[in-house]
Amino acid sequence: MKHFFHILTICCILLSSCAIQHQVEPKRYDTLSQKANVSLEFDQHKYILGSTIQLWRNELIILSIQPMKGIEMVRIEATPDSILLVDKLNRRYTTLPYDFLGKQLVPEPSFKLLQQFITTPTKQQKKEKNKQEFTINQHRIAIECTFLQREYNTLDTPRRINLKKYKQVSLREIIPL
């Protein structure tokens, strides 16, 4: 379970390129909510996870990983400046600036890249599956996504996580790579 959580946490940070079902995208929208199935490969291990993604354009992206229906284990809040990684299972969190992640990962993640991946619809009507690969400390990580449901302009004010009951730790305490 410990190994699974570490892999899950690494892969959640790395989401950057996935496919979606064709839907008519409004000309202008400020919020987006969607459900997704995420397949993660870490070296030779493969995991399939359910997740929800909420986006407030140019402000906040919330990724909630729910391996079991309705039970959030990992939450990631991405802003234009940094990523907040919350290990809800062990009640701890860390904040990571994008320049730190760029030194660790190939290719380099950014808020713009994450927002573009979430808001770019495919032009085909059938489901596509795109695969993005990353490298971290000589480990190969592949992410394959399929977005299942998408809703525009249905979200209210962002509900950021209250960190009072969580302990701030270093990234190495959450992901010992």
Secondary structure, 3 states (H helix, E strand, C coil): CHHHHHHHHHHHHHCCCCEECCCCCCCCCCEEEEEEEEEEEECCEEEEEEEEEEEECCCEEEEEEECECCECCEEEEECCCEEEEEECCCCEEEEEEHHHHHHHCECCCCHHHHHHHHHCCCCCCCCCCEEEEEEECCEEEEEEEEEEEEEECCCCCCCCCCHHHCEECCHHHHCCC
